[in-house]
Amino acid sequence: MKFIVNKSSLQGTVQIPGNKSATARAILLAGLAEGVSTIGNPLPGLDSYSIVDMMCALGAKIDTSRDDKWIVEGVANQPQVPSTVLDAGNSGTGYYQIVAIASLINGTSVVSGDYQICRRPCAPMIASLEELGSKVVSTRNNGLAPLVVTGPMKGGKTSLPGVNSQWLSPLLIAGALTEEGVVVEEDDLMERPYVDMTMGWMRTAGGEVSHDNYDLFTVPGGQKYKAFNADVPSDWGTSGYHMVGAAITDSKVTFTNMDPNDYAGEKAYPHIIKEMGGNVTFEDEGRTVTIEGGNELHGIEINCSGTPDAIPALTVLASQATSKTVLTNVAASRLKETDRTRSIMEELTKMGGKFDETPDTLTIYPAELKGTHIDGRHDHRIVMATSIAALVAEGETMVDDAEYVGVSFPNFYELSRFLGADIKRLDYV
């Protein structure tokens, strides 16, 4: 599928779907728990369904027939040997989490995913799982999926590099169900809001976890997750695309049902826009946010250690400032579906963007963007960010791989059109 986007503005009031990362954690923990859980406002994205399918293969029963709530009957803390390959699809969170959960089973599982998953690094996590008592074999002997996982993991102490929180979070969730518990030493942990989210959802399911200044994480063993009823907050990360779109065009968009106390690091979006000079107002104790375009934006330095998924949208925002913006601590973004810092830089360069790059920074200079043909790179965040950039570009922009928005924002197209974007959808023929 392709998006055809022309210069346009946005007007209206919207409610953004549920948080992708929180939905993932809710499914995993409800699927492990004893009893029947209810997950309100889940994100019905492709990644969510991949995790649902994997948890069902491990013995959970999950009803996703309603849009507003999903019902999950868990495995009573005893995941079963699957009768099929555990296929994570395109879900990085699902992939890493299921590898750890499969390590709990007294038996052997095979975990894989699409071509992007099969090149996402896992060697540090594999080493930790083996230290904790499980056996994980990379079929290509390169630390990448497909993986053959044999448990049960006993627990113990291990260490991880801090560049990728997706290696740590699975050890925390699975560690609670080990015999000995898990202690993980972290080296300069990035993406801390995601780890906070993991610990928060563990506690929602009755789990116990603690940390010492994000350097040492302790999870007692022999725990039991219990059923829960909880709502998934609207996704700050997803809202960021249209927040940026409103800030860089002659627009006014109000976002409702936001949670200012959410774990997500992307709740910084409106504050970043405001710091750059944008017109941002908060109502209802921060639950309603309005972004109005037209103000001149100026460049700032943005620490992206807690918001690696925001880098594509922040790069678009920064390209429309009147002075340079520097994004720091971008290394974690290079380990996602694509090297997102490099991907967004290269695609916006096609549109006239100007950049300097180092391994851990991206400097963005003011630019007048022009329409062009964008490679979406099979990455939902690159597709959405470049579609938003097209709202200020002179001429028509064609964005390939548009179907990948289904990973995290299935109604991106419909909501964009509702707000007035000049965007058309073209199916491949």
Secondary structure, DSSP 8 states (H G I E B T S, - for coil): -EEEEES---EEEEE--B-HHHHHHHHHHHHHSBSEEEEES----HHHHHHHHHHHHTT-EEE--SSSEEEEE--TT-----SS-EE-TT-HHHHHHHHHHHTTSSSEEEEE-STTGGGS--HHHHHHHHHTT-EEEETTSSS-SSEEEE-----EEEEEETT-HHHHHHHHHHHTTSSS-EEEEEES---HHHHHHHHHHHHHTT---EEETTTEEEE-SS---B--EEE--B-HHHHHHHHHHHHHTT-EEEEES--TT-S-GGGGHHHHHHHTT-EEEEEGGGTEEEEE--S-----EEE-TT-GGGHHHHHHHHHTSSS-EEEE--GGGGGSSS-HHHHHHHHHHHTT-EEEEETTEEEEE----B--EE--TT-HHHHHHHHHHTTSSBS-EEES-GGGGGGT-TTHHHHHHHTT-EEEEE---
